[in-house]
Amino acid sequence: MIALFLASAFLFPVSADSQVFSFKEIEAKVREFRTLLDQAGSNGTRFWTRLDSSKRPHKLYVGDGFINADDEAKENFIELFSRFLAGHPEKNMLIDIYDASTSNLIGEYGFGGFRLFPPK
């Protein structure tokens, strides 16, 4: 029975909802991400203040806007930032999240998704 299930899985794969992007569409989407991130930066809603991309995972320093936002807004922002760093609308980059005012690690975005650590 298990062998039959496995065989049918390989013979009749489930179609995914992933999109196929052309290079121009990818560039346009990444430019859109950049515009949104610029608006959320130091001169905007202060969701982020700086990025250290010298090592992996990237270190993203977040500001007051991020700290005071609701959980859904935080997760959406980090996912957008991750896709911008990856340079593709369907790929993600690993990010460590730091509080810009204290330089403390406060969360991460990676293979397990978005996670904020409990306050110390």
C-alpha positions in Angstrom: 0.0 0.0 0.0 2.8 2.5 0.9 4.7 1.5 -2.3 1.5 2.3 -4.3 1.2 5.7 -2.6 4.8 6.6 -3.3 4.6 5.4 -6.9 1.5 7.5 -7.5 3.2 10.6 -5.9 6.0 10.3 -8.4 3.7 9.6 -11.4 1.1 12.3 -10.6 2.9 15.1 -8.9 0.8 17.9 -7.3 1.1 21.1 -9.2 2.5 24.0 -7.1 1.2 27.6 -7.3 4.7 29.0 -7.9 4.9 31.6 -10.6 7.5 31.7 -13.4 9.1 35.1 -13.6 11.1 36.6 -16.4 14.3 38.5 -15.6 12.5 41.8 -16.2 9.7 40.9 -13.9 12.2 39.9 -11.2 14.0 43.2 -11.6 10.7 45.2 -11.4 9.6 43.3 -8.3 13.0 43.9 -6.6 12.8 47.6 -7.5 9.4 47.6 -5.9 10.8 46.0 -2.8 13.6 48.6 -2.7 11.0 51.4 -2.9 9.0 49.9 0.0 12.1 49.4 2.1 13.3 52.9 1.5 9.9 54.2 2.8 10.3 52.0 5.9 13.9 53.1 6.6 15.5 55.8 8.8 13.8 58.6 6.9 10.4 56.9 6.8 8.6 54.8 9.4 11.9 53.7 11.0 11.3 50.0 10.6 15.0 49.6 10.0 18.1 51.7 10.4 21.0 49.7 8.9 22.0 46.4 7.4 25.3 44.6 7.9 25.7 42.2 5.0 29.4 41.5 5.5 28.6 38.0 6.9 25.8 35.5 6.6 23.2 35.6 8.0 22.7 39.3 7.3 22.4 41.5 10.4 19.3 43.8 10.1 19.1 46.6 12.7 15.5 47.6 13.4 14.2 50.8 14.7 11.2 52.2 16.7 8.7 51.6 13.9 9.5 47.8 13.9 9.6 47.6 17.7 6.2 49.2 18.0 4.5 47.4 15.1 2.1 44.5 15.5 3.4 41.0 14.9 1.9 40.6 11.5 3.5 43.9 10.2 6.8 42.8 11.7 6.7 39.4 9.9 5.6 40.9 6.6 8.4 43.5 6.8 11.1 40.9 7.5 9.8 38.6 4.7 9.9 41.5 2.3 13.4 42.4 3.4 14.5 38.8 3.0 13.2 38.5 -0.5 14.8 41.8 -1.4 18.2 40.5 -0.2 17.7 37.3 -2.1 17.0 39.4 -5.2 13.9 37.3 -6.2 10.3 37.5 -5.2 10.1 33.8 -4.3 13.4 33.2 -2.6 14.5 34.2 0.9 17.7 35.2 2.6 18.6 34.4 6.3 18.4 37.4 8.6 19.4 38.0 12.2 17.3 40.8 13.7 18.9 43.3 16.1 17.5 46.2 18.1 19.3 49.3 16.7 19.1 51.1 20.1 20.8 48.3 22.1 22.5 46.2 19.4 21.0 43.1 21.0 19.9 40.2 18.9 16.1 40.1 19.2 15.0 37.6 16.5 15.7 35.8 13.3 14.3 34.9 9.9 15.4 31.6 8.5 14.5 28.1 7.6 12.1 27.9 10.5 10.4 31.1 9.5 10.1 34.4 11.5 10.9 34.3 15.2 11.3 37.0 17.8 13.0 36.0 21.0 11.4 36.7 24.4 12.6 40.0 26.0 15.4 39.6 28.5 
